[in-house]
Amino acid sequence: MKIMNRILSVVAAAALAAGLLAGCGASSAADSTASSAASSVAASSEAASSEAASAEASEAKVKAQFTVTGADGESQTFDLEVTDGEKLSDALAEAGIISADEAAAGFVTTVNGETADWDKDSAWWCLTDASGEMTTVGVADIELHDGDSYAFTYTK
């Protein structure tokens, strides 16, 4: 019986030790998990701040100019403040220089309230860049950047 009590005591002591070690390990694991979660939240917060800064940078405003020369030869220059990379068609529509419908279509017939009608008198709007060269793409394909300058000229 003495041997049985001794074996029982050793088993109980081993079970108690195992329980304590497991409990401490679980607590340590819980602390580790909590610490890991806090680190993840901090990292997520930093990432969100970085993304917000990137979004602000990508939405930085730049200045561009647009000149309209009508059928009478009179020119009017518009200073545009736009988002870097914004499409010229969208900027012109926002400024009221062309209609939103024409901006979406990318084919412009009315500029600053004046219509060029090819079918009536072979008139059209010539889109040029800062050097006066006719562009190879339409207003819907041009991305604006700081200092850009474009023009529409009534042409017959």
C-alpha positions in Angstrom: 0.0 0.0 0.0 2.9 2.3 0.7 4.3 1.7 -2.7 0.8 2.4 -4.2 0.6 5.8 -2.3 4.0 6.7 -3.4 3.2 6.0 -7.0 0.0 7.9 -6.7 1.8 10.9 -5.1 4.4 10.9 -7.9 1.7 10.7 -10.6 -0.3 13.5 -8.9 2.8 15.6 -8.6 3.6 15.0 -12.2 0.0 15.9 -13.2 0.1 19.0 -11.1 3.5 20.1 -12.6 2.2 19.4 -16.1 -0.9 21.4 -15.4 1.1 24.4 -14.0 3.4 24.3 -17.0 0.6 24.1 -19.4 -1.2 26.9 -17.6 1.9 29.1 -17.7 2.4 28.2 -21.4 -1.2 29.1 -22.2 -0.9 32.4 -20.4 2.3 33.1 -22.2 0.7 32.1 -25.5 -2.3 34.3 -24.7 0.1 37.2 -23.9 2.0 36.4 -27.1 -1.3 36.4 -29.0 -2.4 39.6 -27.4 1.0 41.2 -28.1 0.8 39.9 -31.7 -2.7 41.3 -32.1 -1.6 44.7 -30.8 1.4 44.6 -33.2 -1.0 43.7 -36.0 -3.3 46.6 -35.1 -0.3 49.0 -35.0 1.0 47.7 -38.3 -2.5 48.0 -39.8 -2.8 51.6 -38.5 0.6 52.5 -40.0 -0.4 50.9 -43.3 -3.7 52.8 -43.3 -1.8 56.1 -42.6 0.6 55.3 -45.4 -2.2 54.5 -47.8 -4.0 57.7 -46.8 -0.8 59.7 -47.5 -0.4 57.9 -50.8 -4.1 58.7 -51.7 -3.5 62.3 -50.8 -0.3 62.4 -52.9 -2.2 60.8 -55.9 -4.9 63.4 -55.5 -2.4 66.3 -55.4 -3.7 69.3 -57.3 -1.7 70.6 -60.2 -2.1 73.6 -62.5 -2.7 73.4 -66.2 -3.9 75.9 -68.8 -6.4 75.6 -71.6 -7.0 78.2 -74.3 -10.0 78.4 -76.5 -9.8 80.3 -79.8 -13.2 80.9 -81.3 -14.4 81.4 -84.9 -13.9 85.2 -84.4 -10.2 84.6 -83.6 -10.6 85.8 -80.0 -8.8 83.7 -77.4 -9.7 83.0 -73.9 -7.3 81.2 -71.5 -8.6 79.1 -68.5 -6.4 78.2 -65.6 -7.3 74.8 -64.4 -6.6 73.3 -61.0 -6.9 69.5 -61.4 -5.8 66.2 -59.9 -2.5 65.0 -61.3 -3.3 62.5 -64.0 -6.9 63.7 -64.5 -8.2 63.3 -68.0 -8.4 66.5 -70.0 -12.0 65.8 -71.0 -13.0 65.5 -67.3 -11.2 68.8 -66.4 -12.8 70.6 -69.3 -16.3 69.3 -68.3 -15.7 70.3 -64.7 -14.7 73.8 -65.8 -17.8 74.1 -68.0 -15.7 74.4 -71.2 -17.3 71.3 -72.8 -20.3 69.3 -71.9 -20.2 66.2 -69.7 -21.8 64.2 -72.5 -19.1 65.2 -75.0 -16.4 64.6 -72.4 -17.7 61.0 -71.9 -17.9 60.5 -75.7 -14.5 62.0 -76.3 -15.8 63.8 -79.4 -16.1 67.5 -79.0 -18.3 69.8 -81.2 -19.2 72.6 -78.7 -16.5 74.4 -76.8 -17.1 77.3 -74.5 -20.7 77.6 -75.9 -19.6 77.7 -79.5 -20.4 74.8 -81.9 -18.3 73.8 -84.8 -20.5 71.9 -87.3 -18.6 69.9 -89.9 -21.8 69.0 -91.8 -22.8 72.7 -92.0 -19.6 74.4 -92.9 -16.7 71.9 -92.4 -15.8 73.5 -89.1 -14.2 71.5 -86.3 -12.2 72.0 -83.1 -8.4 71.4 -83.5 -6.8 70.2 -80.2 -3.2 71.3 -79.9 -0.5 70.9 -77.2 1.8 73.6 -75.7 4.0 73.7 -78.8 1.0 74.2 -81.1 1.2 70.7 -82.5 -2.0 68.9 -83.2 -2.5 66.1 -80.7 -2.5 62.5 -81.9 -5.2 61.5 -79.3 -8.5 63.0 -78.2 -9.3 64.9 -75.0 -10.5 61.7 -73.3 -7.0 60.1 -73.6 -4.8 63.0 -72.4 -3.7 62.9 -68.7 -3.0 66.3 -67.2 0.2 67.1 -65.2 1.5 70.2 -63.6 2.3 72.9 -66.1 0.5 71.3 -69.1 -1.1 73.5 -71.7 -3.6 72.6 -74.4 -5.9 74.5 -76.7 -8.9 74.2 -78.9 -9.0 76.3 -82.0 -12.1 76.7 -84.2 -10.9 75.5 -87.6 -12.5 75.7 -91.1 
